Amino acid sequence: MPVVLSVSRLAQPLRDVPGSVTVIDRDLIRRSGAREVAEVLRLVPGFLFTSRNGANSLAAYHSGMDVYGSRMQVYVDGRSLYSSFYLGDTHVALRGLPLEDIDRIEVLRGSNSASYGANAFLGVVNIITRNAADTHGAMLSATVGDKGINDNAARVGGGNEKASFRFTGSRRVDRGFNGVYDDTHVSRLQFRGDFAPTASDEVMVQFGAGEISRGEGAGVGGNPFRTIGNSDAHLQIRWQRQLAPDEQFQLRFVHEREHPRDRYIATEGLFSAVADNGGDSQRTEIGLQHFVRLGDAVRAVWGGEWRYEAANSQAAFHTTEMMSLHQWRAFGTVEWRPHAQWLLQAGGMYEGHSYTGGTFSPRVTASFHVLPDHTLRAGVTKSQRAPTFYELRGDTRLFNLTPGIPGWPVGAQVAWTFLASGTVKPETLITHELGYLGRFREINLSVDVRAFVERMNNRIWFSARPVGWVVPVNDAVNRPGPHIHGFEYQLDWRPFETTRLMLAEAHTRIASGDVAEEREAPDRNTTITWMQKLPGAIEFSAISTATTPFKWAGGGDLINMPRRLDIRLAKRFSIGATRGEISATVQAVNGGSQIYKLNERFDRRAFTTLRLDF
């Protein structure tokens, strides 16, 4: 079974992991025909995939509670992609990741604040890129197809046994859905260097920058057609020293900047006003981690992190001051094997937040290896989602731009769309789960089953409240959250060397007393994957997804039975030392379906990709 690195911060085979994990390797990513990470996550049980429009794709675990992916955590080589600028966001950063550099994706199906802190709430996605030593040479890739699809990627790498590097540049372009202003242009430049100055030391250096522009708007009044943008840059340095065969120390530094842009003229009745959702934000993080074996039966990992976040947006906060916060974290996990068949794990993270105070997120898990290939697991964990800057300090006003309105001079405040009271508390989630992981070697079948009960408290909503003489304005408030329960499973069967069949299915129920909230999760979500190697180095893939009716929060409509079938046919070839692949992918072969809103459809589209490795 694969060794998983990202759940307890201990390297563990899947049977020892304190949770249910889906591992997607780069071969599966390539053969899926996906153009971005969110599409790949359709292969994970319980993950829902949609697009708010063609420019805003989204994957979420279990429930469509938001359209920004703010209730799950996403990492790339240990660097968080979570943006806390507005309402919390992972979907924008996911759009910018080039698939060509990804080695594997480890998805923890469940919360994990015990290891990764606030916002590791409803699912954790850990993306691990390839070591630079594995990407020497050059790579070129080009994709063209329907809906204006025009993707390009280039990579060059080199080095020796002491130092390796690679540069990757990528671009992804399409026109989105029919009849919707939602075109997309994604560009990214990425560097990774891996160095081994001594036999005991490893240093990884990454830096990159990207730009995303996308169409937005319904074309009316307060939501006109416009192009919005988001630029970002980051630097990450990670040093690891192997102190002994069973002891390792790691030190990490990350600095990131983000610049969202969305400024337009909104009209409402007689008034015109500037609306602005843009600004600047930055994050600096320093972390250390120490792994050690304390005996034949005990391993442990502990560490700490310090994080500084700041945001500046006069439109969002009605001030030119920089909003900032500090977070301190201390974490630890102990793994104890009292018997060959038993594994007990306990851990947790304490977080101090300069606005919301201190919180503690514990986890306790017991695994029983009935047989070497069959494991039962039971556990309980508590997770948090911290309020964002906007939910804590937001102050958004609209000022009149239209002259000649009696009693409303130009510059007068005409609306107060949001005013945070600053009293909102972190969301919490308590999860009880049972799991089974089995491998039937005689028929080459792997089975992973998870049953869960998740109780959410202090769900953050926007609710109107009176402010003096002004009409009621929105504020971030806490309400009791839903209870989510159900079960999910994934089957991975390889009946022949050339055939791979996978089934991922989740059955979910939400109980809250609020009909709209209970509609945020489908009763059933199913993905079936068939991958077949054919004679002549030809590969065939088919992925079918089907979901019972559900509704995404944030303005989505109740969508009735969305279904989608994608197929891919590829031919691999060699010309001298050059390896290549040409593939044709058709998404939504069945004609597509409604997605997010009733008037938006993900219709059939086809594209061809040529890739060369030198």
C-alpha positions in Angstrom: 0.0 0.0 0.0 1.2 3.6 -0.6 3.0 5.5 2.1 1.0 8.6 3.0 2.8 11.7 4.4 0.1 14.3 5.0 -2.4 13.1 7.6 -0.7 12.8 11.0 2.7 14.3 9.7 4.1 10.9 10.2 5.0 8.8 7.1 2.6 5.9 7.3 1.2 3.1 5.1 -2.5 3.6 4.3 -3.5 0.9 6.8 -2.0 2.9 9.7 -3.4 6.4 8.7 -5.9 7.9 11.3 -8.5 8.6 8.6 -9.7 7.6 5.1 -7.3 8.7 2.4 -7.6 8.7 -1.4 -4.2 8.8 -3.3 -4.3 9.9 -6.9 -0.9 9.4 -8.7 0.3 11.3 -11.7 -0.6 8.4 -14.1 -4.2 8.6 -13.0 -4.2 12.4 -13.3 -2.8 12.1 -16.9 -5.3 9.5 -17.9 -8.3 11.3 -16.4 -8.2 13.9 -19.2 -8.6 16.7 -16.6 -7.4 20.2 -17.3 -7.3 21.3 -13.7 -7.1 19.9 -10.2 -10.8 20.4 -9.2 -11.8 18.0 -12.1 -9.4 15.4 -10.7 -11.1 15.5 -7.3 -14.2 14.0 -8.9 -12.5 10.6 -8.4 -12.6 11.0 -4.6 -15.6 9.6 -2.8 -17.8 12.4 -1.4 -16.2 15.2 -3.4 -18.6 17.3 -5.4 -17.5 19.1 -8.5 -19.3 22.1 -10.1 -18.6 25.5 -11.7 -20.3 28.6 -10.5 -19.9 29.6 -14.1 -17.3 28.4 -16.6 -14.6 30.6 -15.0 -15.1 29.4 -11.4 -14.7 25.6 -11.0 -15.1 24.3 -7.5 -14.6 21.0 -5.6 -16.0 20.5 -2.1 -16.3 17.6 0.3 -19.8 16.3 1.3 -21.7 19.6 1.1 -22.0 22.6 -1.2 -21.9 25.0 1.7 -20.0 27.7 -0.2 -18.8 28.5 -3.7 -15.2 29.4 -2.7 -14.0 26.2 -1.1 -13.5 27.9 2.2 -14.2 24.9 4.3 -11.4 22.7 3.1 -7.7 23.1 3.2 -5.4 22.7 0.2 -1.6 22.4 0.4 1.2 22.2 -2.2 4.3 20.7 -0.8 3.3 21.9 2.7 2.3 25.5 1.6 -1.3 26.4 2.2 -3.3 27.8 -0.7 -6.1 29.0 1.6 -6.7 32.7 1.0 -8.4 34.6 3.9 -8.8 37.8 2.1 -12.6 37.9 1.6 -14.7 34.9 2.8 -12.0 32.3 2.7 -11.0 30.8 -0.7 -9.2 27.8 -2.2 -10.9 27.6 -5.6 -8.9 30.5 -7.2 -5.5 29.1 -6.3 -6.6 25.6 -7.4 -7.3 27.0 -10.9 -3.7 28.2 -11.2 -1.9 24.9 -10.6 -0.3 23.2 -13.6 -1.0 19.4 -13.6 2.3 18.6 -15.4 4.4 19.0 -12.2 2.2 17.0 -9.8 3.5 13.7 -8.5 0.4 12.7 -6.5 -2.5 14.1 -4.6 -3.4 12.8 -1.1 -6.9 13.6 -0.1 -8.0 13.1 3.5 -11.7 12.5 3.5 -12.6 14.3 6.7 -11.4 17.1 8.9 -7.8 17.4 10.2 -7.3 20.5 12.3 -5.4 18.2 14.8 -2.5 18.2 12.3 -3.0 21.3 10.1 -5.1 23.7 12.2 -8.0 26.0 11.4 -9.6 25.6 8.0 -8.7 21.9 7.6 -12.4 21.6 8.2 -14.3 19.5 5.6 -11.5 17.7 3.8 -7.8 18.2 3.3 -6.1 18.1 -0.2 -2.3 17.7 -0.1 -0.7 18.2 -3.5 2.9 16.9 -3.8 4.9 18.0 -6.8 7.7 16.0 -8.4 11.3 16.3 -7.1 13.3 18.4 -9.5 15.7 15.4 -9.8 12.9 13.5 -11.5 12.2 16.1 -14.2 15.6 16.6 -15.9 15.2 17.4 -19.6 12.5 19.3 -21.4 8.7 18.9 -21.8 6.3 20.7 -24.2 2.5 20.3 -24.1 -0.2 21.9 -26.2 -4.0 21.5 -26.0 -6.6 22.9 -28.4 -10.3 22.3 -28.7 -13.9 23.5 -28.4 -15.0 26.5 -26.3 -11.8 28.3 -27.2 -9.6 25.8 -25.3 -6.0 26.7 -25.8 -3.6 25.3 -23.2 0.2 25.3 -23.3 2.9 24.2 -20.9 6.7 24.1 -21.1 9.2 22.7 -18.6 13.0 22.5 -18.5 15.1 20.9 -15.8 18.6 19.8 -15.1 21.2 19.2 -12.4 23.3 16.5 -10.8 23.2 14.4 -7.7 23.8 17.4 -5.5 21.5 19.9 -7.0 18.5 19.8 -9.4 16.2 22.5 -10.7 13.2 23.0 -13.0 11.2 25.9 -14.5 7.7 25.4 -15.6 5.5 27.9 -17.5 1.9 27.2 -18.3 -1.2 28.9 -19.8 -4.8 27.8 -19.9 -7.5 29.6 -21.9 -11.2 28.9 -22.6 -14.5 30.7 -23.3 -16.5 28.9 -20.5 -20.2 28.2 -21.0 -22.5 29.1 -23.9 -24.3 32.3 -23.4 -22.4 33.3 -20.2 -19.7 35.9 -19.8 -17.1 33.6 -18.2 -14.0 33.4 -20.3 -10.8 32.3 -18.4 -7.1 33.0 -18.9 -4.7 31.4 -16.4 -0.9 32.0 -16.6 1.8 30.7 -14.2 5.6 30.5 -13.9 7.0 28.1 -11.3 10.5 27.2 -10.1 11.6 24.3 -7.9 15.1 23.5 -6.8 16.2 20.5 -4.7 19.6 20.5 -3.1 21.5 17.9 -1.1 24.5 19.8 0.4 25.4 16.8 2.7 24.3 13.2 3.1 22.0 14.3 5.9 20.5 17.5 4.5 17.9 18.3 1.9 16.8 21.8 0.9 13.9 22.6 -1.3 13.4 26.1 -2.8 10.2 27.1 -4.6 9.1 30.4 -6.0 6.4 31.2 -8.5 4.0 33.8 -9.8 0.6 33.7 -11.5 -2.2 35.7 -13.1 -5.8 34.7 -13.5 -8.4 36.8 -15.3 -11.9 35.6 -15.8 -15.3 36.9 -17.0 -17.9 37.7 -14.4 -21.4 39.2 -14.1 -25.0 38.8 -15.2 -25.0 42.0 -17.2 -27.5 43.9 -15.1 -27.4 46.7 -12.5 -25.4 45.6 -9.6 -23.7 42.8 -11.4 -22.5 44.0 -14.8 -20.4 42.1 -17.3 -16.7 42.6 -16.4 -13.3 40.9 -16.2 -11.9 40.3 -12.8 -8.3 39.4 -12.0 -6.1 37.8 -9.4 -2.3 37.9 -9.3 -0.1 36.1 -6.7 3.5 35.3 -5.9 5.2 33.1 -3.3 8.5 31.9 -2.0 9.0 28.7 0.0 12.2 27.3 1.5 12.2 24.0 3.4 15.3 22.4 5.1 15.3 18.8 6.3 18.0 17.2 8.3 18.1 13.5 9.0 19.5 13.4 12.6 19.3 9.6 12.8 17.6 6.7 10.9 14.4 7.3 13.0 14.8 11.0 13.7 14.3 14.0 11.4 14.1 17.8 11.9 12.4 20.2 9.4 12.3 24.0 9.2 10.1 25.9 6.7 9.6 29.5 5.6 6.8 30.8 3.4 6.0 34.2 2.1 3.0 34.9 -0.2 1.3 37.9 -1.7 -2.1 38.2 -3.5 -3.7 41.0 -5.4 -7.4 40.4 -6.3 -9.0 42.9 -8.6 -12.8 43.4 -9.1 -13.8 47.1 -9.4 -17.0 48.1 -11.4 -19.9 50.6 -11.5 -23.1 49.2 -9.9 -26.5 50.7 -10.5 -29.5 50.4 -8.3 -32.6 52.5 -9.1 -31.5 56.1 -9.5 -28.1 55.6 -8.0 -24.7 54.6 -9.5 -21.9 53.6 -7.2 -18.4 52.1 -7.3 -18.3 48.5 -6.0 -14.8 47.1 -5.3 -13.9 43.6 -4.1 -10.2 44.0 -4.7 -7.2 44.7 -2.5 -3.9 43.3 -1.4 -3.0 40.6 1.1 0.1 38.9 2.3 1.1 36.0 4.5 4.4 35.0 6.2 4.8 31.7 8.0 7.6 30.0 9.8 7.3 26.4 11.0 9.4 23.7 12.6 8.7 20.0 13.0 10.6 17.2 14.8 9.9 13.5 14.2 11.5 10.9 16.5 11.1 7.3 17.5 10.8 6.9 21.2 11.0 3.1 21.3 10.2 0.0 19.4 6.4 0.7 19.8 6.2 4.5 19.9 6.8 7.2 17.4 6.0 10.9 17.8 6.0 14.2 15.9 5.8 17.6 17.4 6.3 21.2 16.2 5.1 24.7 16.0 4.2 27.5 13.6 4.0 31.3 13.6 1.9 33.0 11.0 1.3 36.7 10.1 -1.5 37.7 7.8 -2.3 41.2 6.5 -4.9 42.7 4.1 -5.4 46.1 2.7 -8.6 47.2 1.0 -10.3 50.6 1.5 -13.4 49.3 -0.2 -13.8 46.2 2.0 -12.8 47.7 5.3 -13.5 51.5 4.8 -10.0 52.4 6.0 -6.6 52.8 4.5 -5.0 50.9 7.4 -3.6 47.5 7.0 -5.6 44.8 8.7 -3.3 42.2 10.3 -3.5 39.2 12.6 -1.1 36.7 14.2 -1.5 33.0 14.8 0.6 30.7 17.0 0.4 27.0 16.7 1.8 24.0 18.6 1.0 20.5 17.6 1.9 16.9 18.4 0.9 13.3 17.6 1.9 10.1 19.3 1.6 6.7 17.7 1.7 3.6 20.0 1.6 0.0 18.9 0.9 -2.0 22.0 0.4 -5.2 20.0 1.1 -6.2 16.4 -2.6 -5.9 15.6 -3.3 -2.7 17.4 -2.3 0.9 16.6 -3.4 3.8 18.9 -2.9 7.4 17.9 -3.6 10.6 19.8 -2.7 14.2 18.8 -3.9 17.7 18.6 -3.1 21.3 17.9 -3.4 24.4 20.0 -3.9 27.7 18.1 -3.7 31.2 19.4 -5.4 33.8 17.2 -5.0 37.5 17.8 -8.8 38.1 17.2 -10.6 35.0 18.3 -8.3 33.7 21.1 -7.2 30.2 21.7 -8.6 26.9 20.4 -7.6 23.3 20.7 -8.4 20.6 18.1 -7.8 17.0 19.4 -8.0 13.6 17.6 -8.0 10.1 19.0 -8.0 7.0 16.7 -7.7 3.3 17.2 -6.9 0.8 14.4 -7.2 -2.9 14.6 -5.4 -5.1 11.9 -7.7 -8.1 11.8 -5.4 -9.5 9.2 -2.3 -8.0 7.5 -4.4 -6.8 4.6 -7.6 -5.9 6.6 -7.9 -3.0 9.0 -10.8 -1.6 11.1 -10.6 1.9 12.4 -12.5 4.1 14.8 -11.8 7.7 15.7 -13.1 11.1 16.9 -11.8 14.5 16.1 -12.6 18.2 16.5 -11.8 20.8 13.8 -12.1 24.6 13.5 -12.7 27.2 10.7 -11.4 30.6 11.7 -13.3 33.7 10.6 -11.7 35.7 7.8 -10.6 39.3 7.9 -13.9 40.4 6.2 -16.1 38.4 8.6 -14.2 40.0 11.5 -13.6 43.6 10.3 -15.5 44.1 7.1 -17.1 47.5 6.4 -18.4 47.9 2.9 -20.3 51.0 1.8 -21.5 52.4 -1.5 -21.3 56.1 -2.4 -23.4 57.9 -5.0 -21.8 58.8 -8.3 -24.9 60.2 -10.0 -25.3 64.1 -9.9 -28.6 65.9 -9.6 -30.4 63.6 -7.2 -32.1 65.8 -4.6 -30.8 65.2 -1.1 -28.1 62.8 -2.4 -25.0 64.8 -3.5 -22.2 63.0 -5.3 -20.1 61.2 -2.7 -23.0 60.7 -0.3 -23.3 57.2 1.2 -26.3 55.4 -0.4 -25.9 51.9 1.0 -24.1 50.0 3.7 -23.8 46.5 2.4 -21.8 44.9 5.2 -20.7 45.9 8.7 -19.0 43.3 10.9 -19.6 43.5 14.6 -16.5 41.5 15.2 -18.2 39.1 17.5 -18.3 36.0 15.2 -16.7 32.9 16.6 -14.8 30.1 14.8 -16.9 27.3 13.3 -16.4 23.9 14.9 -16.9 20.4 13.7 -16.9 17.2 15.8 -16.6 14.0 13.8 -17.1 10.4 14.8 -16.1 7.8 12.2 -15.7 4.1 11.5 -13.5 2.8 8.7 -12.5 -0.3 7.0 -9.5 -0.7 4.6 -9.0 -4.1 2.9 -7.0 -5.6 0.1 -8.0 -8.8 -1.6 -4.8 -9.9 -3.2 -6.2 -13.0 -4.9 -8.4 -10.8 -7.1 -6.3 -7.6 -6.9 -9.1 -5.5 -5.3 -8.8 -2.7 -2.7 -11.7 -1.5 -0.7 -12.0 1.6 1.5 -15.2 2.3 3.5 -15.9 5.2 5.8 -19.0 5.8 7.9 -19.3 9.2 9.6 -21.3 11.5 11.8 -20.3 15.2 11.7 -21.8 17.7 14.0 -21.2 21.3 13.0 -21.6 24.3 15.4 -21.4 28.0 15.0 -21.8 28.0 11.3 -21.0 31.5 10.0 -23.8 33.2 8.0 -24.5 36.7 6.8 -27.5 38.1 8.6 -29.1 41.6 8.6 -29.0 43.7 11.7 -30.0 47.4 12.4 -27.3 50.0 12.6 -28.6 53.3 14.0 -30.9 55.0 11.5 -29.6 53.0 8.6 -31.6 50.2 7.2 -30.5 46.8 8.4 -27.1 45.7 7.0 -25.4 42.4 6.8 -23.1 41.1 9.5 -21.3 37.8 10.1 -23.1 35.8 12.8 -23.0 32.3 14.2 -25.9 29.9 14.0 -26.2 26.2 15.0 -24.8 24.1 12.2 -26.1 21.0 10.5 -25.6 17.4 11.4 -24.1 15.5 8.5 -24.0 11.7 8.5 -23.6 8.9 5.9 -21.1 6.5 4.5 -18.8 6.4 1.5 -16.6 3.8 -0.2 -14.1 3.4 -3.0 -13.3 0.2 -4.9 -10.1 -0.1 -7.0 -10.1 -3.4 -9.0 -7.4 -4.5 -11.4 -8.8 -7.7 -12.8 -6.1 -7.8 -15.6 -2.8 -6.1 -15.9 -4.2 -3.8 -18.6 -7.5 -3.0 -16.9 -8.3 -0.7 -13.9 -11.9 -0.2 -12.6 -12.8 2.2 -9.8 -16.0 3.1 -8.1 -16.3 6.0 -5.7 -19.7 6.6 -4.0 -21.0 8.6 -1.1 -24.4 8.5 0.6 -25.0 11.7 2.7 -27.8 13.2 4.7 -28.0 16.6 6.3 -30.3 17.3 9.3 -30.8 20.8 10.5 -34.4 21.8 10.4 -33.6 24.3 7.5 -34.8 22.9 4.2 -32.4 25.0 2.2 -29.5 23.8 4.3 -30.6 20.2 4.1 -30.5 20.5 0.3 -26.8 21.4 0.3 -25.7 17.8 0.0 -26.9 15.2 -2.5 -28.3 11.9 -1.2 -25.9 10.0 -3.5 -22.8 11.0 -5.5 -21.2 8.4 -7.7 -18.1 8.2 -9.9 -17.2 5.2 -12.1 -13.8 5.0 -13.8 -12.6 2.5 -16.4 -9.1 2.7 -17.7 -7.9 0.2 -20.3 -4.6 -0.3 -22.0 -5.0 -1.5 -25.6 -2.6 -3.0 -28.1 -0.2 -0.6 -29.9 0.5 1.6 -26.8 -3.1 3.0 -26.9 -4.9 3.9 -23.8 -8.7 4.3 -23.2 -10.4 6.0 -20.3 -14.0 6.7 -19.3 -15.2 8.6 -16.2 -18.9 8.8 -15.4 -20.3 10.9 -12.6 -23.9 11.1 -11.4 -25.4 13.1 -8.5 -28.9 13.2 -7.0 -30.5 16.7 -6.8 -28.8 19.2 -4.5 -28.2 22.9 -4.2 -25.0 24.9 -3.8 -25.2 27.7 -1.2 -24.5 31.3 -2.3 -27.2 31.6 -5.0 -27.2 28.2 -6.7 -30.4 26.5 -7.9 -31.7 23.1 -7.1 -30.1 21.0 -9.9 -31.9 17.8 -10.9 -29.7 14.7 -11.4 -26.5 16.2 -13.0 -24.7 13.5 -15.0 -21.5 13.6 -17.0 -19.5 11.1 -19.0 -15.9 11.9 -20.2 -13.9 9.6 -22.5 -10.2 9.8 -23.5 -8.2 8.0 -26.1 -4.4 8.3 -26.2 -1.5 7.0 -28.2 2.0 6.9 -26.7 5.1 6.9 -29.0 8.8 7.4 -29.2 11.0 9.1 -31.8 14.6 8.4 -30.9 15.1 9.7 -27.3 11.9 11.8 -27.4 8.9 10.3 -25.8 5.5 11.6 -26.8 1.7 11.2 -26.3 -1.2 12.4 -28.4 -4.7 12.2 -26.9 -8.3 13.2 -27.7 -10.7 13.9 -24.8 -14.4 14.5 -25.0 -16.1 15.8 -21.9 -19.8 15.5 -21.3 -20.3 12.9 -24.1 -23.9 12.5 -23.0 -24.7 16.1 -23.9 -24.0 17.8 -20.7 -26.2 18.9 -17.8 -27.2 21.9 -15.8 -24.6 23.0 -13.3 -25.0 25.4 -10.3 -27.8 27.4 -12.0 -30.7 26.3 -14.2 -29.7 28.5 -17.1 -26.0 27.3 -17.1 -24.9 24.0 -18.7 -21.7 22.2 -18.9 -22.1 21.1 -22.5 -20.1 18.7 -24.6 -16.6 19.8 -25.4 -13.7 18.1 -27.1 -9.9 18.8 -27.2 -6.7 17.3 -28.3 -3.4 17.3 -26.5 0.1 16.7 -27.8 2.9 16.2 -25.2 6.6 15.7 -25.9 9.3 14.8 -23.3 12.9 15.3 -24.4 
